[in-house]
Amino acid sequence: MRSTKTILVTTLGASWQVLPELVGWTNPAVYDFFTGNPTVDELRRTCDVTPVDEFWVITTERPGGKTGEPSPPELEQWCKRFAVPVKTFACKGVDDLNTGEKIRTFRSFLFRIVLNASGLTGPDGKLYLSLTGGRKTMSVDMFEAGMLFGCSAMFHIMDINPPPEFRKDDLTGPPGAYARYFLPVCVHKDIPESFLVATGEREITAAAFPFDPSLSGVIAEDGGLEREIRQREQQSAQLYDNFYTGIRNRDGERDIFRKLYFLHPRSLRKLRSVIIGQDPATRERDFEILKALPKADLHVHLGGVLSAEEIIDVARCRKGGLDNGKIKEILGFSDKPAAFDAHIFGDRVKPENYYRIGINPYQALGDYQGSALLQSRETISRTVDIYAANLKADNVRYVEIRCSPYKYTREGLSIDEVVETIMDAMDRSGITYRLICIIGRQSGYDDIRNSIDAVLGLIDRNRRFAEKLAGIDLAGDESANSPARLRELFMPFLKKCIHITIHAGETETADNIWEAVYHLSADRIGHGLKLADREELIPLFIDRNIGIELCPSSNRQIVGYGRPGDAPYPLNDYMTRGLKVTVTTDNPGISRTFVSNEFYEAARLCGGLSLRDCLVLIRNSLIVSFADAKTKLRLLRRFEQDIHEWCVERLDRIAP
């Protein structure tokens, strides 16, 4: 508990008479050093100087002095004679301020003492700091301490050619003999605590940097407080410069994690100069960077996450169930995963052949997984386990998994058992996740209604699922069942205020995007490649913060990008306009990809993206995610901290 007292803190060098001067200034009733000097009496009234309860003296360790006796004997004798309440603290191991290291250690020692003194004065007490005494560096440090931790006043005692005998006088005679040779000066009054002390991840407090004032004597110092102050000063300067530069250059339209503004301006420039996906010679370096960064994936279909080898793995774990021809076919390749891969993809195992194949042939590549495979607890659980392991290997921290649980019930599982199995596996992984239920637009109107009813029933009776459900997705071939036609069927979701994401503008025109936004109130658009064809939609997307889920690999594989004559990939244009665009995988197994690879592919299709642009895309994925506000804030802070640490540790080592 803070007491109410007035403390004066001063440093001490070779001349111990500094303290009697200060006592005479603040406590004339104890020792009236300035008696007979009316100017000083008037200054006391003007400066509102009140008597001091404790005098704290900070000094270096006295050569030859005994532990616990840091002050000169003459000072101790004088204080005893006049009953001056003084405490003397000497910095252990610092006998003189003759090296940079000793100066820094003493400065931290002084900072710590002043910080703790400021915490003891109480609301009605005062803290006075003396700039008189010791080397000039001591005065400078005391001044800085006052500007950092605040004080009631800073004093300096000016000497006006005192006679030589003053430094030899024990000052035990009648006071006032030297009054005309000294003049107190109030340098500053009522200095508030600096924002540097109260800001940051932890406040600088006496509890964080403790000091026991009852232990008058020689005290050790580790220099931690001075280092903390310097770090905050550097970050403050960098924040100002980076933030000002950001405003001047209108970087707000491509916003990065806020903490990165604390980096050195040179580091922020480095984020712009490191280009991903432009030069094949830096491919290994680019992937090392991308994999190191925490990432999120907002558009991924559970029915398309497995590679050919992983499909075989999952099929092996199936126990019993109905006669399933697909399973038998898969197991026929049990010891030949490469042959099975070729069986599925044909010549598309080569990237150059996996280009502009159209939506229906692309979807057919998933015929051996999804609903063909996910019909038992074992296969669902194993699929999610494999997928989660792949996410961890790629440093993906948050994912929104799309699935059609009502399609995984053909062999006896209930829809509740399906989602419980998915959630159990994801909970085991420790990865933060949410679920998005898919409504397939390719089905008939009645089948779509039944699917919606199944999901609504699941929401109403399964609280755990309802908490993990992030949104609803309308997926499938855009040419079937436009958003406008399905508005009435989607109305129960809209009434429950569930987030909506719509596959639109991938293979059909931008009119589908318009319908998704205006008829189904879409919060995000899957793919959205044709958005710029309806120019009037772009301001709306910006105003409503509607996210765009680009899937570079599947966009190239289905629509075709990256070759002469192809339309420019829209990512760069979207970012320049200030749209909240994200990079996602769509179907990692079908597209033969993973999140880091999608960033690289996006960069390659754009002719290169800066590392800063990649960080903008990562942040966008959290901003437009369907996570609840508390989870979103937690993820933003964790991503921000980890990316900042990575930049501090690794960025300078990367060749531009």
C-alpha positions in Angstrom: 0.0 0.0 0.0 1.4 3.4 -0.9 2.1 5.7 2.0 1.9 9.5 1.8 5.4 11.0 2.1 7.7 13.3 0.4 11.0 11.9 -0.9 14.0 13.7 -2.4 16.4 11.6 -4.5 19.8 12.8 -5.3 23.1 11.5 -6.6 26.4 12.0 -4.8 30.0 12.3 -6.1 33.1 13.4 -4.4 31.5 16.3 -2.6 29.3 15.2 0.2 28.2 18.8 1.0 25.5 18.5 -1.7 23.2 17.0 0.8 23.4 19.8 3.4 22.7 22.2 0.5 19.5 20.3 -0.4 18.4 19.9 3.2 18.8 23.6 3.6 16.6 24.2 0.5 13.8 21.8 1.4 14.0 21.5 5.2 15.3 24.8 6.7 13.9 23.9 10.0 16.4 21.0 10.2 19.4 22.9 8.8 19.0 26.4 7.4 21.9 26.4 5.0 20.4 29.5 3.3 19.6 31.5 6.4 19.8 35.2 5.7 19.2 34.8 2.0 15.7 36.3 1.3 15.9 35.3 -2.3 15.8 31.6 -1.3 12.9 32.1 1.0 10.9 33.6 -1.9 11.9 30.8 -4.2 10.6 28.2 -1.7 7.2 29.9 -1.7 7.1 30.3 -5.5 8.1 26.6 -6.1 5.8 25.4 -3.3 8.6 23.4 -1.7 7.4 21.3 1.3 9.6 19.6 3.9 11.1 16.2 2.8 10.4 13.1 4.9 13.2 11.0 3.4 16.4 11.9 1.5 17.6 9.1 -0.8 21.2 9.3 -1.9 22.4 7.3 -4.9 26.1 6.8 -5.3 28.8 4.5 -6.6 30.5 1.9 -4.5 33.1 3.6 -2.4 36.6 2.2 -2.9 37.6 0.6 0.4 34.2 1.2 1.9 32.5 -1.5 3.9 29.3 -3.2 2.8 26.4 -1.4 4.2 28.4 1.8 4.5 28.3 3.4 1.1 28.4 7.0 2.1 31.4 9.0 3.3 31.9 9.1 7.0 31.7 12.9 7.0 28.2 12.7 5.5 27.1 10.1 8.0 28.3 12.1 10.9 26.6 15.3 9.6 23.3 13.5 9.1 23.4 12.1 12.7 24.2 15.5 14.1 21.2 17.1 12.5 18.9 14.0 12.6 18.5 14.0 8.8 16.4 11.0 7.6 18.8 9.8 4.9 19.2 6.5 3.1 22.2 5.8 0.9 22.3 3.3 -1.9 25.5 2.4 -3.7 25.6 0.5 -7.0 27.5 -2.7 -6.4 30.5 -3.2 -8.7 30.5 0.4 -10.0 33.3 2.3 -8.3 33.5 5.0 -10.9 31.6 6.0 -14.1 34.6 5.5 -16.4 33.3 2.9 -18.8 30.2 2.7 -20.9 29.1 -0.5 -19.2 29.4 1.1 -15.7 27.5 4.1 -16.8 24.6 2.0 -18.2 24.5 -0.2 -15.1 24.4 2.9 -12.8 21.7 4.5 -15.0 19.5 1.4 -14.6 20.2 1.4 -10.8 19.1 5.0 -10.6 16.0 4.4 -12.8 15.0 1.5 -10.5 15.4 3.6 -7.3 13.4 6.6 -8.8 10.7 4.2 -10.1 10.2 2.7 -6.6 10.4 6.1 -4.9 7.6 7.3 -7.2 5.5 4.4 -6.0 6.0 5.3 -2.3 5.0 9.0 -2.3 1.3 8.4 -2.4 -1.4 10.7 -3.7 -0.7 13.5 -1.3 3.1 13.1 -1.1 5.8 14.5 -3.4 8.8 13.3 -5.3 11.7 15.7 -5.7 14.7 14.9 -7.8 18.0 16.7 -7.5 20.2 17.4 -10.5 23.0 18.4 -8.2 25.8 15.9 -7.2 28.3 13.7 -8.9 29.3 13.5 -12.5 27.4 15.1 -15.3 26.2 11.7 -16.4 24.4 11.3 -13.1 22.6 14.6 -13.6 21.6 13.6 -17.1 20.3 10.2 -15.8 18.3 11.8 -13.0 16.7 14.2 -15.5 15.7 11.3 -17.7 14.3 9.4 -14.8 12.1 12.4 -13.9 10.8 12.6 -17.5 10.1 8.9 -17.5 8.6 8.2 -14.1 7.3 11.7 -13.3 8.0 13.9 -10.3 6.7 16.9 -8.4 9.8 19.0 -9.1 13.5 18.8 -10.3 16.0 21.0 -8.4 19.5 22.1 -9.1 21.8 24.0 -6.7 23.9 26.4 -8.6 27.3 27.4 -7.0 28.5 31.0 -7.4 32.3 30.8 -6.8 32.2 29.4 -3.3 35.5 29.8 -1.3 37.9 26.8 -1.4 37.5 26.1 2.3 33.8 25.2 1.7 34.8 21.7 0.5 36.8 21.1 3.6 34.2 22.4 6.1 32.3 19.9 8.2 29.3 22.3 8.2 28.7 21.8 11.9 29.1 25.5 12.7 26.4 28.1 12.5 24.5 27.8 9.2 24.3 30.6 6.7 28.1 31.1 6.2 27.9 30.1 2.6 24.3 31.1 1.7 25.3 33.8 -0.8 27.5 31.4 -2.8 24.6 29.0 -3.7 21.2 29.5 -5.4 18.5 26.8 -5.7 16.8 26.6 -9.1 13.5 24.7 -9.8 14.2 23.3 -13.3 10.8 21.5 -13.8 7.6 21.1 -11.9 4.7 18.6 -12.0 6.1 16.3 -14.6 3.7 13.5 -15.5 4.7 9.9 -16.0 5.8 9.1 -19.6 3.6 7.0 -21.8 6.6 4.7 -22.3 6.2 3.5 -18.7 2.5 2.7 -19.0 2.4 1.3 -22.6 3.6 -2.0 -24.1 2.7 -5.6 -23.3 3.5 -5.0 -19.6 3.5 -1.8 -17.6 6.8 -0.7 -16.0 6.0 -0.9 -12.3 7.9 -1.1 -9.0 6.6 -4.7 -8.8 8.2 -5.6 -12.1 11.5 -4.0 -11.1 11.5 -4.3 -7.3 13.7 -2.4 -4.9 13.6 -2.5 -1.1 14.4 0.9 0.3 14.9 -0.5 3.7 18.1 -2.2 2.5 20.3 0.9 2.6 23.7 -0.1 1.5 25.6 -1.6 -1.5 23.0 -3.2 -3.8 23.4 -5.2 -7.0 22.0 -4.1 -10.3 21.3 -6.3 -13.4 20.6 -3.4 -15.9 17.2 -4.8 -16.9 15.2 -1.6 -16.5 17.6 0.5 -18.6 17.4 -2.1 -21.4 13.7 -2.1 -21.2 13.5 1.7 -21.5 15.9 1.7 -24.4 13.9 -0.9 -26.2 10.7 1.0 -25.7 12.3 4.2 -26.9 13.5 2.5 -30.1 10.1 0.9 -30.7 8.4 4.3 -30.1 10.6 6.1 -32.6 10.1 3.3 -35.1 6.4 3.2 -34.6 6.1 7.0 -35.2 8.3 6.8 -38.3 6.5 3.7 -39.7 3.0 4.9 -38.9 3.7 8.3 -40.4 5.2 6.8 -43.5 2.2 4.4 -43.7 -0.3 7.3 -43.6 1.7 9.3 -46.1 1.9 6.4 -48.5 -1.7 5.3 -47.9 -0.7 1.9 -46.7 -3.9 1.6 -44.8 -5.4 -0.1 -47.9 -3.0 -3.0 -47.5 -2.8 -3.2 -43.7 -0.3 -5.3 -41.9 -0.2 -6.5 -38.3 0.1 -3.5 -36.1 3.1 -4.7 -34.1 5.2 -4.8 -37.2 5.2 -1.0 -37.1 7.6 -1.4 -34.1 10.2 -2.9 -36.4 13.1 -0.8 -37.6 12.1 1.2 -40.7 14.8 -0.7 -42.6 13.1 -4.0 -41.7 9.8 -2.7 -43.0 11.5 -1.8 -46.2 12.9 -5.3 -46.3 9.4 -6.7 -46.1 8.8 -4.9 -49.4 12.0 -5.8 -51.1 11.8 -9.6 -50.4 9.8 -10.9 -53.4 8.1 -14.3 -53.3 7.4 -16.4 -56.4 9.2 -14.2 -58.9 12.5 -16.0 -59.4 12.6 -19.8 -59.6 16.2 -19.6 -58.2 14.7 -18.4 -54.8 12.0 -21.1 -54.7 13.6 -23.0 -51.8 14.1 -19.7 -49.8 10.5 -18.6 -50.6 9.0 -21.9 -49.3 11.2 -21.7 -46.2 9.7 -18.2 -45.4 6.1 -19.2 -46.2 6.2 -22.3 -44.1 7.6 -20.4 -41.1 4.7 -18.0 -41.1 1.5 -18.8 -39.2 -1.4 -19.1 -41.6 -5.1 -19.7 -41.8 -7.3 -21.5 -44.5 -10.9 -20.3 -44.9 -11.9 -22.3 -47.9 -11.2 -26.1 -47.8 -13.5 -29.0 -48.5 -13.1 -32.0 -46.3 -14.1 -34.2 -49.3 -11.0 -33.1 -51.1 -8.2 -33.0 -48.6 -6.5 -36.4 -49.3 -3.7 -37.3 -51.7 -3.9 -40.7 -53.5 -1.6 -42.3 -50.9 -3.7 -40.9 -48.1 -6.9 -42.2 -49.7 -5.4 -45.7 -49.5 -4.4 -45.2 -45.9 -8.0 -44.2 -45.0 -9.6 -47.0 -47.0 -7.5 -49.5 -45.0 -8.9 -48.4 -41.7 -12.6 -49.0 -42.8 -14.2 -51.7 -40.8 -17.3 -53.5 -42.1 -20.0 -51.4 -43.7 -21.9 -51.9 -46.9 -20.4 -53.4 -50.0 -18.6 -50.4 -51.5 -17.1 -50.7 -54.9 -15.0 -47.6 -54.6 -13.3 -48.9 -51.4 -12.6 -52.2 -53.2 -11.1 -50.4 -56.1 -8.9 -48.3 -53.8 -7.6 -51.3 -51.9 -6.7 -52.9 -55.1 -3.9 -50.3 -55.3 -3.0 -50.8 -51.6 0.7 -51.3 -52.2 0.8 -49.2 -55.4 0.1 -45.6 -54.4 1.9 -44.1 -57.4 -0.2 -46.2 -59.8 -3.3 -45.1 -57.9 -2.2 -41.5 -58.3 -1.8 -42.0 -62.0 -5.2 -43.8 -62.1 -6.9 -40.8 -60.6 -5.1 -38.0 -62.4 -3.7 -39.5 -65.6 -1.3 -37.1 -67.3 -2.4 -34.4 -64.8 0.1 -35.6 -62.4 2.4 -33.3 -64.3 1.5 -29.6 -63.4 1.8 -28.5 -67.0 -1.0 -30.8 -68.0 -3.3 -29.9 -65.1 -4.6 -26.7 -66.6 -8.0 -25.3 -67.6 -9.9 -28.6 -67.3 -13.3 -27.1 -66.3 -15.3 -27.5 -63.1 -16.9 -30.9 -63.8 -13.7 -32.8 -64.7 -12.1 -31.2 -61.7 -14.8 -32.4 -59.3 -14.6 -35.9 -60.8 -11.1 -36.1 -59.5 -12.5 -36.3 -56.0 -14.7 -39.4 -56.7 -12.5 -41.6 -54.6 -12.8 -39.5 -51.4 -15.6 -37.4 -49.9 -18.9 -39.2 -49.7 -17.4 -42.3 -51.3 -15.0 -42.8 -48.4 -16.4 -40.9 -45.4 -19.1 -43.3 -44.3 -17.8 -44.6 -41.0 -16.3 -43.2 -37.9 -13.0 -44.8 -38.7 -12.6 -43.3 -42.1 -13.8 -39.8 -41.1 -11.6 -39.8 -38.0 -8.6 -41.0 -40.0 -9.2 -38.4 -42.7 -9.3 -35.6 -40.3 -6.2 -36.8 -38.4 -4.2 -36.9 -41.7 -5.5 -33.5 -42.6 -4.7 -32.0 -39.2 -1.2 -33.4 -39.4 -0.7 -31.8 -42.8 -1.9 -28.5 -41.3 0.6 -28.6 -38.5 3.4 -29.4 -40.8 2.6 -26.3 -42.8 2.1 -24.1 -39.7 -1.6 -23.5 -40.3 -3.1 -22.3 -37.0 -6.7 -21.7 -38.0 -9.0 -23.5 -40.5 -12.7 -23.4 -41.5 -13.5 -26.9 -42.8 -16.4 -27.2 -45.3 -18.3 -30.4 -45.3 -21.7 -32.0 -46.2 -22.3 -34.2 -43.1 -25.8 -35.3 -44.4 -23.9 -37.0 -47.3 -21.9 -39.2 -44.9 -24.8 -41.2 -43.5 -25.4 -43.8 -46.2 -23.9 -46.7 -44.2 -25.7 -46.1 -40.9 -24.1 -43.1 -39.2 -26.4 -40.3 -38.0 -25.6 -36.8 -39.0 -24.9 -36.1 -35.3 -22.3 -38.9 -35.2 -20.7 -37.6 -38.4 -20.1 -34.1 -37.0 -19.1 -35.4 -33.6 -16.4 -37.6 -35.2 -15.1 -34.6 -37.1 -15.1 -32.4 -34.1 -13.5 -35.0 -31.9 -10.6 -35.4 -34.3 -10.1 -31.7 -34.7 -10.2 -31.2 -30.9 -7.4 -33.8 -30.6 -5.3 -31.9 -33.0 -5.2 -28.7 -30.9 -5.7 -26.6 -34.1 -8.3 -23.8 -33.8 -11.1 -24.6 -36.2 -14.7 -23.9 -37.2 -17.1 -25.8 -39.5 -18.9 -24.6 -42.6 -21.8 -26.7 -43.8 -22.1 -27.0 -47.6 -25.4 -26.9 -49.4 -24.9 -28.3 -52.9 -26.6 -26.2 -55.6 -26.4 -29.1 -58.2 -29.2 -31.1 -56.5 -32.9 -30.6 -57.2 -34.9 -28.0 -55.3 -36.4 -30.6 -52.9 -33.1 -32.2 -52.2 -31.6 -28.8 -51.4 -34.5 -28.1 -49.0 -33.9 -31.5 -47.3 -30.2 -30.7 -46.9 -31.1 -27.3 -45.4 -33.6 -28.9 -43.0 -31.0 -31.5 -41.9 -28.5 -28.8 -41.1 -31.1 -26.7 -39.3 -32.1 -29.7 -37.2 -28.5 -30.3 -36.3 -28.0 -26.7 -35.2 -31.1 -26.8 -33.0 -30.4 -30.1 -31.2 -26.6 -30.3 -31.1 -25.2 -27.4 -29.0 -21.5 -28.4 -29.5 -22.0 -28.3 -33.3 -23.9 -25.0 -33.1 -20.9 -23.5 -31.3 -18.4 -24.8 -33.9 -20.5 -23.9 -36.9 -19.1 -20.8 -38.5 -21.2 -20.5 -41.6 -23.1 -22.0 -44.6 -21.6 -22.4 -48.1 -23.5 -22.7 -51.3 -21.2 -24.7 -53.5 -21.1 -26.6 -56.8 -21.5 -25.8 -60.4 -22.6 -22.2 -60.6 -24.7 -22.8 -63.7 -27.2 -24.8 -61.5 -29.5 -22.9 -59.1 -28.6 -19.3 -58.9 -28.4 -17.5 -55.5 -31.6 -15.6 -56.3 -33.6 -18.8 -56.8 -32.5 -20.1 -53.4 -33.2 -17.0 -51.3 -36.3 -18.4 -49.7 -34.7 -21.7 -48.9 -31.8 -19.8 -47.2 -34.0 -17.5 -45.2 -33.9 -19.7 -42.0 -30.1 -19.4 -42.0 -30.4 -15.6 -42.5 -32.9 -15.4 -39.7 -30.4 -17.1 -37.4 -27.7 -14.6 -38.5 -25.4 -17.4 -39.6 -22.5 -16.3 -41.8 -22.8 -17.1 -45.5 -20.1 -17.8 -48.1 -21.0 -18.4 -51.7 -19.1 -20.0 -54.6 -19.6 -17.3 -57.2 -17.8 -15.7 -60.1 -15.5 -18.7 -60.7 -16.9 -20.2 -63.9 -20.0 -18.0 -64.4 -20.4 -14.2 -64.7 -20.2 -11.5 -62.0 -24.0 -11.5 -62.0 -23.7 -14.5 -59.7 -21.6 -12.5 -57.3 -24.2 -9.7 -57.3 -26.9 -12.2 -56.5 -24.9 -13.8 -53.8 -24.4 -10.4 -52.1 -27.9 -9.0 -52.6 -30.1 -12.1 -52.4 -28.2 -14.3 -49.9 -26.3 -11.5 -48.0 -23.0 -13.2 -48.5 -20.2 -12.3 -46.0 -17.6 -13.9 -48.3 -17.3 -15.0 -51.9 -15.6 -18.2 -52.9 -13.3 -17.5 -55.9 -14.9 -14.3 -57.1 -12.6 -14.2 -60.2 -15.1 -12.1 -62.2 -15.8 -9.4 -59.6 -14.1 -6.6 -61.5 -16.6 -7.2 -64.4 -19.2 -5.5 -62.1 -17.2 -2.5 -61.2 -20.0 -1.1 -59.1 -19.7 -4.0 -56.7 -16.2 -3.2 -55.6 -17.0 -0.2 -53.4 -19.8 -2.3 -51.8 -17.3 -5.1 -51.0 -15.0 -2.6 -49.4 -17.7 -0.9 -47.4 -19.1 -4.2 -46.1 -15.7 -5.8 -45.6 -16.8 -8.8 -47.8 -14.0 -11.3 -48.1 -12.8 -13.0 -51.3 -11.5 -16.5 -51.1 -9.1 -17.0 -54.0 -7.8 -20.5 -54.6 -4.8 -20.1 -56.9 -4.1 -23.7 -57.8 -7.7 -24.7 -58.5 -8.3 -21.4 -60.3 -5.5 -22.2 -62.6 -6.5 -25.9 -63.0 -10.2 -25.1 -63.6 -10.3 -21.7 -65.3 -6.7 -21.2 -66.5 -4.2 -18.6 -65.5 -0.6 -18.0 -65.9 -0.1 -18.6 -69.6 0.3 -16.2 -72.5 -3.2 -15.0 -73.5 -4.8 -15.7 -70.1 -6.5 -13.0 -68.2 -4.4 -11.5 -65.4 -4.8 -13.2 -62.1 -7.0 -10.7 -60.1 -5.2 -10.9 -56.8 -2.9 -7.9 -57.2 -5.8 -5.8 -58.6 -8.0 -6.7 -55.7 -5.3 -5.9 -53.1 -4.6 -2.6 -54.8 -8.2 -1.6 -54.6 -8.3 -2.4 -50.9 -10.4 -5.6 -51.1 -10.1 -8.1 -48.3 -8.8 -11.0 -50.4 -7.4 -14.2 -48.9 -5.4 -17.2 -50.3 -7.0 -20.6 -49.7 -6.5 -24.2 -50.8 -10.1 -25.3 -52.0 -9.2 -29.0 -52.2 -5.6 -29.7 -51.1 -5.7 -33.4 -52.3 -7.4 -32.8 -55.6 -5.4 -29.7 -56.4 -2.2 -31.4 -55.1 -1.4 -28.4 -52.9 -1.1 -27.0 -49.3 -1.4 -23.5 -47.9 2.2 -22.4 -48.3 2.1 -23.6 -51.9 -1.0 -21.6 -52.5 0.8 -18.4 -51.4 3.7 -19.3 -53.7 1.3 -20.1 -56.6 -0.6 -16.8 -56.0 2.8 -14.9 -56.1 3.9 -16.8 -59.2 0.6 -16.0 -61.1 1.0 -12.3 -60.1 4.6 -12.1 -61.3 5.8 -12.0 -57.6 4.4 -10.8 -54.3 6.3 -9.0 -51.6 6.7 -10.6 -48.2 4.7 -7.6 -46.9 1.8 -8.5 -49.3 1.9 -12.1 -48.0 1.5 -10.8 -44.5 -1.4 -8.6 -45.6 -3.1 -11.7 -47.0 -2.5 -13.7 -43.8 -4.0 -10.9 -41.7 -6.9 -10.6 -44.1 -7.7 -14.3 -43.6 -8.2 -13.6 -39.9 -10.1 -10.3 -40.3 -12.7 -11.9 -42.6 -12.8 -15.3 -40.8 -16.1 -16.4 -39.3 -14.6 -17.0 -35.9 -16.3 -15.2 -33.0 -14.8 -11.9 -31.9 -12.9 -13.3 -28.9 -11.3 -16.1 -30.9 -10.5 -13.7 -33.7 -8.8 -11.3 -31.4 -6.8 -14.1 -29.7 -5.6 -15.4 -33.1 -4.7 -11.9 -34.3 -2.6 -11.3 -31.3 -0.9 -14.7 -31.5 -0.2 -14.3 -35.2 1.1 -10.8 -34.7 3.4 -11.8 -31.9 4.9 -14.8 -33.7 5.3 -12.9 -37.0 7.0 -10.0 -35.2 9.4 -12.4 -33.4 10.1 -14.1 -36.7 10.9 -10.7 -38.4 13.2 -9.7 -35.5 15.1 -13.0 -35.6 15.2 -13.9 -39.3 14.4 -10.9 -41.6 17.9 -9.4 -41.6 19.4 -12.7 -42.7 17.2 -13.0 -45.9 18.8 -11.8 -49.1 16.4 -9.5 -51.0 
